Amino acid sequence: MKKRDRSELAIDDETMNTPNQNRWHFVGTTGTFTLQHPQTTNYLYFPLCNQAGMLSSITPLLHGDIKTGQHTFVTPPVSAEDLHNTRSARNFWVFVEGAGAWSATGTSAPQIARRFTSTDGPPDAAEQVILEAGLLWHRVRRENRSLGIRAEITNFVPTSDDLVELMRVDLTNISHETLSLTPTAAIPLYARSASTIRDYRHITSLFHQIHTHPFGVLVRPTLLFDTRGYQMNQMTYGVLGTEADGMPPVGFFPTVEAFIGEGGCLDWPEMAVLPPESSAPHLTMAGEMVGGCEAMGALRFQKAQVPPGKPFPISS
């Protein structure tokens, strides 16, 4: 494959104001394409899958779902309407010291509120976004120039026998000063059949056994309960992650209740919005077990001092 210059993916402010059909660009001859400002399309989603049976869908805001079939959803099942209605999505929070919490996927409450309030440019004028995707891989790059940070998030399902979706997050300091960043991956874990999304959802959450692994959060429901009746469960679901050097997270928020806090929600969760020093006492360490709750794959990583121009990669 011919190597191409990454500079051709640079975000262009001028093209942000052009209609969608003029913002699609194919790169090379293998089906790879780019789209400027992709979050302005509500129904755009992309498939990620392999022959082993992993089936995912993903949007420019990282909505969608992850599953292997009707009765084995890792994340909550969604329809096309849910892509813009639900707050449940793959998310990645960054607490920037001196500035506060920022969603690298663009799905925080303040980022959502700013979508139609720009007066000097396109929606989300403070943030520029580009989507690049190809044969069963998907990458979104988001820049917030006022914070001085760029996030590049790549999702794909490997062509192997592994039932897993991989997600790599690269954070880059694009300011002229060293930034203090505290990252938190946050992926809701549904861990059961789509048949219970309307009926029995609360009851089936009572069967959840949530374990904190050294590298993440695992859920193994004791029973399956839907319109087919009761069955013993044999499936384990999880969200695992590391830093670039293989270091594990420093702790976890393994339930939705613990992560969002009283009065919080998934697009403004208390544990992501609080300064790291305030949320740290609420972390759950590896080796713990919680039962009977909606599970949350929320992984807190070590605070890092990131010099200008330097990347800080995370894998989950």
GIKA-V32991 format. One record per residue. N is the residue number from 0. PHI is phi as a letter, one per 20 degrees, with the letter a starting at -180 (999 if undefined). Layout:
N:PHI
N:PHI
This chain:
0:999
1:f
2:f
3:d
4:f
5:f
6:f
7:f
8:e
9:f
10:f
11:d
12:g
13:f
14:f
15:f
16:e
17:e
18:f
19:g
20:f
21:e
22:d
23:e
24:c
25:e
26:d
27:m
28:c
29:d
30:n
31:f
32:b
33:c
34:b
35:f
36:l
37:f
38:f
39:e
40:d
41:f
42:d
43:e
44:b
45:c
46:e
47:c
48:a
49:b
50:f
51:f
52:o
53:f
54:c
55:c
56:c
57:b
58:d
59:f
60:e
61:m
62:f
63:o
64:b
65:c
66:a
67:c
68:r
69:g
70:d
71:c
72:e
73:f
74:d
75:g
76:f
77:c
78:d
79:f
80:f
81:f
82:g
83:d
84:e
85:e
86:e
87:e
88:a
89:f
90:c
91:b
92:e
93:c
94:e
95:e
96:g
97:n
98:c
99:o
100:e
101:b
102:e
103:f
104:e
105:n
106:d
107:e
108:g
109:f
110:f
111:f
112:f
113:e
114:f
115:d
116:d
117:f
118:d
119:c
120:r
121:f
122:g
123:l
124:g
125:f
126:c
127:d
128:c
129:c
130:d
131:c
132:b
133:b
134:f
135:m
136:b
137:b
138:c
139:c
140:d
141:c
142:d
143:d
144:f
145:f
146:e
147:m
148:c
149:c
150:d
151:c
152:d
153:d
154:c
155:b
156:d
157:f
158:e
159:b
160:e
161:e
162:e
163:b
164:d
165:d
166:c
167:d
168:d
169:d
170:d
171:c
172:e
173:d
174:e
175:d
176:c
177:f
178:d
179:d
180:d
181:c
182:e
183:b
184:f
185:b
186:c
187:f
188:d
189:e
190:m
191:a
192:f
193:f
194:f
195:e
196:f
197:d
198:e
199:m
200:f
201:f
202:f
203:f
204:f
205:f
206:e
207:f
208:d
209:d
210:d
211:e
212:e
213:g
214:d
215:r
216:c
217:d
218:c
219:c
220:g
221:f
222:c
223:d
224:b
225:b
226:f
227:e
228:o
229:e
230:b
231:f
232:e
233:d
234:d
235:d
236:d
237:a
238:c
239:c
240:b
241:b
242:e
243:f
244:e
245:n
246:f
247:f
248:f
249:e
250:r
251:b
252:d
253:e
254:c
255:g
256:g
257:f
258:f
259:e
260:m
261:f
262:n
263:e
264:b
265:f
266:e
267:b
268:f
269:g
270:f
271:e
272:e
273:f
274:g
275:g
276:f
277:e
278:e
279:g
280:f
281:e
282:f
283:d
284:e
285:f
286:n
287:e
288:c
289:c
290:c
291:m
292:c
293:f
294:e
295:c
296:e
297:d
298:d
299:e
300:d
301:f
302:f
303:c
304:e
305:d
306:f
307:g
308:m
309:e
310:e
311:c
312:e
313:c
314:c
315:b
